[in-house]
């Protein structure tokens, strides 16, 4: 991880990143407890780690696999109804609070990207930038 990414990740954690990563972790635990939600729990745990340290990583769509095609659509729709909307709402609220300051605008933009990801996460993976 580059020094700039490290600095941005530390600032990110201080300015709301840890709370949203905890929300993603709670979603992963709740999904895992239902047993039927284990596939979503794995995706939520991956995104929780990404939410904790987003700088130096990026999200890409998987071109094939179970997350692509009709199964991915159904999985994303179920996720949206069960957990995606409240995670997106959390990211939007934090983004609005951060956008008030000039220093917080890059972090607000990152929260907006995470809000979009929280609505439709199945079929996406996190890779190093």
ABEGO torsion letter per residue (X at the ends): XBAAAAAAAAAAAAAGAAAAAAAAAAAAAAAAAAGAAAAAAAAAAAAAAAAABABGBBBBBBABEAABEAAAAAAAAAAAAAAAAAAAAAAAAAAAAAAABAAAAAAAAAAAAAAAAAABABGBBBBBX
